[in-house]
Amino acid sequence: MHKEAIYHRAEGSYAYPLSENEIRLILKAKRGDLKRCYVLYDDRYTGPGTEKVAEMTKVCWDTLYDYFQVDIYSDTRRIRYFFYLEGENEHIWYAEGGFSEVRPLEGHFQYPYICKADLFKEPLWTKGAVIYQIFPDRFYNGDKNNDPPGCKKWGEAPDSKSFFGGDLKGVMLKLDYLKELGIDAIYFTPIFESPSNHKYDTTDYYRVDKAFGDLDTLRQLVDEAHQRGIKIILDAVFNHCGKDFWAFKEAVSKGPGSRYWQWFNIYSYPVKVGPNPNYETFANGVYTMPKLMTYNPEVREYLLGVIKYWTKEVNLDGWRLDVANEIDHSFWREFRKIVKDINPQAFILGEVWHDALKWLEGDQFDSVMNYPWRDLVVKFFAKNTIDAEAFDCELARLRMMYTSEVVSGLVNLIDSHDTPRFLTLCKGDKRKLMLAVVFQMTYPGIPMVYYGDEIGMEGDNDPDCRRTMIWEEDKQDRDIYALYKKLISIRHSFPWLANSIYRTWHVDPLKNIYGYIREGKEERIWVLINNSGLYNTLKLPLESGGKVVDLLKGE
Amino acid sequence: MHKEAIYHRAEGSYAYPLSENEIRLILKAKRGDLKRCYVLYDDRYTGPGTEKVAEMTKVCWDTLYDYFQVDIYSDTRRIRYFFYLEGENEHIWYAEGGFSEVRPLEGHFQYPYICKADLFKEPLWTKGAVIYQIFPDRFYNGDKNNDPPGCKKWGEAPDSKSFFGGDLKGVMLKLDYLKELGIDAIYFTPIFESPSNHKYDTTDYYRVDKAFGDLDTLRQLVDEAHQRGIKIILDAVFNHCGKDFWAFKEAVSKGPGSRYWQWFNIYSYPVKVGPNPNYETFANGVYTMPKLMTYNPEVREYLLGVIKYWTKEVNLDGWRLDVANEIDHSFWREFRKIVKDINPQAFILGEVWHDALKWLEGDQFDSVMNYPWRDLVVKFFAKNTIDAEAFDCELARLRMMYTSEVVSGLVNLIDSHDTPRFLTLCKGDKRKLMLAVVFQMTYPGIPMVYYGDEIGMEGDNDPDCRRTMIWEEDKQDRDIYALYKKLISIRHSFPWLANSIYRTWHVDPLKNIYGYIREGKEERIWVLINNSGLYNTLKLPLESGGKVVDLLKGE
């Protein structure tokens, strides 16, 4: 047995509560090494010897590991446990104190108490929901009066400085379009006052940018959306402000004597606002975006005030957090408390492109934008650089990085304003995009659609991925639209598709065919993806004796 | 190469900041499997290819793994990194995205930003300090007027109900004794009003038990201690109260209509206060200790008020948290904020007998009572059930469970009011105890001495380990006392002994001799422990050309 490959720790994604009386345990072992795996468990305050036994199930595997899982019920909520592992020709005991040849009497793993206050609580409405991402300047121009000067013509190619006049009124006019598509929530990239088209360099956190509208427009938009059952999520840009933010301007003009000098990390005086800035910024030297010192209690109070104001004032349903991984955990803990106190159903979605466990333990975010998942989808569907076997393994690895409740709430996107359009990565081959969307809409989590993907828009990296929305139906790809609409309606019919329960069904790396099974309480969905680009015939047994329906064709 | 044995994750004890510009990375691999190990790292916002390279050092090993470590400096505080691993005949790259044969261009590990607010900040005074634990009823009777009725005679054997009249005045009268011994802080088991001798069943959180004194006695004690440079740590018993706590009494008498009904988890009415209680308690059915529902905001506010009151009112230096692992993390986060706002140098010490990582990430506790360490010390010194090789490996495993800053602040105890006395576990063989104390006082962390250990007191499990302190010098073991005093003074001379830097020097499982090296900036201490019980001669090269002193003999 490869003891050194065996991993369990009573924390993170390896031991977590499902409810006030139930925990889930995961144990990882070298792939193929363990034949059977049991957990022995009991109340922490009973002596050794009386432990109950439960066999663990191998729920998935990746290239290196098998993952064994079991759910344990506890009346008293206080659990100690250890494992019994069976290999081919040997067995061993495993506890917090290490491995042993004999049943351990002490040094057991401990889940000391399932605390109600620490349970992971996601909003209820995200289960089965589909989010739509809008870059407001490019979606629809509903009010010509507020267009910024020098607007380009709708449909022209954007550059990094272009404006097109899209606004909140425009979104309002298109809510019925979104409702028709089946969208449950809109995530807007920033809308507060800022000189840029992307508005990630905020000038005034308390004002809607006048090119987009004003407080009343926003309020009206939220109301109209809510009337249609559509939630609104705004972008919180707190890692940095814009160079024209009043506090920064005052620090620049008054220098070290300014009350706001400590809101930033300015290395020397006078302040050089321009290329090669002498202050800390977003990324390397982006001088238009001075970094905010969120450890400073005054900065904290100011930003949390902003959040409080908007969440209350316009009845928001959530926040997407820009550069969330470069701000203190303690800030996000306070942030969560404030947002959830106002609206317990608000959705908190962090921008973290990598392993985000530290933010997803229940005390900070509900979810993150699932870029590691997108990477796999790009590799498998768009670029064909990994085969069905590798795709399946890597998906399993990602699912096991977080708790099952986190996985069912991750925001799965195939592209965004920060990546090339997926169809462009497919070199325009819409069959590839359509397969990827089938996969996205049947995978655990919350699918997010970047505006225009649903009608076959293309575009390379920023600024090209931020082209204006195509509204003329004859220029839209209606096949793609129909597929999106169909899949979203399927997702609404089976909201349990969001859940993390996912079973590999058929992996054929030779034909590049990949199948998986999704399970609800009473139904089961089989998905079979032919990623070969070729015609294939396949005979596969379905496990059910009941009624079988082709969900895409409705037969 | 055993890829499945390689472990790193950009969190917990595997990636953590040492300062605002420095992180430490740990990588674990199968013991003996890697010949060399490098990390390649750069700013997150620079493209791939320009990474700096640093070789990692194998800092320790246990039976299964080698641990490689490196410290990385970053100007910008934003770090991405990946590893290059060399085995006997192969090499491989390792990043967040997995293993690869070629240098990975994406999917690197990320330490996105070293946030100042999230740095682990322990009190400064604990470095090099020695804590002394007192069970007040048994230490010294300084005021006969407050003795509880039916007190036993000092020196008689205690049972679970005995009282002996020890009090705060008594401790005050013995402060010079403690100062002479070299003690830096006293941790008191509970002193608030309660009907029991141990006082873990609080009746009134706002009152010192009258058998111990009153608010003024406590205030005076703290002042007197502070004058001698001795800190005071009290016991916070918040998992449960006593059955006579007013809120519980009111819930019992008024029933479900009581405002305090929800402070507890009472299953039915009427409430059965007695054996087989119908409410949730500490452990299984300890009816004298009803569990407090700390998720209830009212309970929270009440308990945090208690903490605020005492920390401020008597100028406390810290809290030991009883049954800390059965209370919500969110409670402890609020607790920390309140305590540190009043006294940033307060020490927060949790009672957690097992893996305590979840409480030691900077947002909750400063430290825990290091019972897993004690288990090893008992096995190696007292019971001789593990040899020097296993002892060394298991110590390494424990050190690598937490960050180095946590390790240097763990409270290392060889016994407590909840275990048999160490000397009793040694069957009275004081040589064994003395070796263990040499080890304790030269190991990373904060040594804690349970009252009376320093003069050779014995006692089996509770209540026997809570005998009255022996004050007659002729009944004390003065050899043991002299050794304690010597070792504490050595610890004060070399406060860096608290640091986590620890190097195995000589491991001889055959002779059962164990040596290790501790390193300060300018000095080095070699410790050699002959745990064989036999006379042994050994020739060992010392690495230094400088002056060598025998610290115990002073030669």
Contacts between the chains, C-beta under 8 A, distances in Angstrom:
chain1	res1	chain2	res2	distance
A	2	B	2	7.1
A	2	B	4	6.4
A	2	B	5	7.1
A	3	B	64	5.9
A	4	B	2	6.4
A	4	B	4	7.8
A	4	B	5	3.8
A	4	B	30	4.5
A	4	B	31	7.5
A	4	B	64	4.5
A	4	B	65	6.4
A	5	B	2	7.1
A	5	B	4	3.8
A	5	B	5	5.3
A	7	B	7	6.9
A	9	B	355	6.8
A	9	B	357	7.5
A	10	B	354	7.6
A	10	B	355	6.1
A	11	B	355	7.6
A	11	B	357	6.0
A	11	B	358	5.2
A	12	B	12	7.9
A	30	B	4	4.5
A	31	B	4	7.5
A	43	B	284	6.6
A	45	B	283	4.3
A	45	B	284	4.9
A	46	B	284	7.2
A	63	B	98	7.6
A	64	B	3	5.9
A	64	B	4	4.5
A	65	B	4	6.4
A	76	B	284	7.0
A	78	B	326	6.8
A	96	B	354	5.8
A	96	B	355	5.7
A	96	B	372	8.0
A	97	B	372	7.7
A	97	B	375	7.6
A	98	B	63	7.6
A	98	B	394	7.5
A	98	B	397	7.3
A	106	B	375	7.6
A	107	B	372	7.7
A	107	B	375	7.0
A	108	B	354	8.0
A	109	B	354	7.5
A	109	B	355	7.7
A	110	B	325	7.3
A	110	B	353	7.7
A	110	B	354	4.3
A	110	B	355	7.3
A	112	B	325	3.8
A	112	B	326	5.3
A	112	B	352	7.7
A	112	B	354	7.6
A	113	B	325	6.8
A	113	B	326	3.8
A	113	B	327	7.5
A	115	B	294	7.7
A	115	B	295	6.8
A	115	B	326	7.7
A	115	B	327	6.9
A	115	B	328	4.0
A	115	B	329	7.1
A	116	B	293	8.0
A	116	B	295	4.4
A	116	B	328	7.4
A	117	B	294	7.0
A	117	B	295	3.8
A	117	B	328	3.7
A	117	B	329	7.8
A	117	B	330	4.8
A	117	B	331	6.7
A	118	B	328	5.1
A	118	B	329	5.2
A	118	B	330	6.2
A	283	B	45	4.3
A	284	B	43	6.6
A	284	B	45	4.9
A	284	B	46	7.2
A	284	B	76	7.0
A	293	B	116	7.9
A	294	B	115	7.7
A	294	B	117	7.0
A	295	B	115	6.8
A	295	B	116	4.4
A	295	B	117	3.7
A	325	B	110	7.3
A	325	B	112	3.8
A	325	B	113	6.8
A	326	B	78	6.7
A	326	B	112	5.2
A	326	B	113	3.7
A	326	B	115	7.7
A	327	B	113	7.5
A	327	B	115	6.9
A	328	B	115	4.0
A	328	B	116	7.4
A	328	B	117	3.8
A	328	B	118	5.1
A	329	B	115	7.1
A	329	B	117	7.8
A	329	B	118	5.2
A	329	B	363	7.0
A	330	B	117	4.9
A	330	B	118	6.2
A	330	B	363	6.7
A	331	B	117	6.7
A	333	B	333	6.8
A	333	B	363	7.5
A	352	B	112	7.7
A	353	B	110	7.7
A	354	B	10	7.6
A	354	B	96	5.8
A	354	B	108	8.0
A	354	B	109	7.5
A	354	B	110	4.3
A	354	B	112	7.6
A	355	B	9	6.8
A	355	B	10	6.1
A	355	B	11	7.6
A	355	B	96	5.7
A	355	B	109	7.7
A	355	B	110	7.3
A	357	B	9	7.6
A	357	B	11	6.0
A	358	B	11	5.2
A	363	B	329	7.0
A	363	B	330	6.7
A	363	B	333	7.5
A	372	B	96	8.0
A	372	B	97	7.7
A	372	B	107	7.7
A	375	B	97	7.6
A	375	B	106	7.5
A	375	B	107	7.0
A	394	B	98	7.5
A	397	B	98	7.3
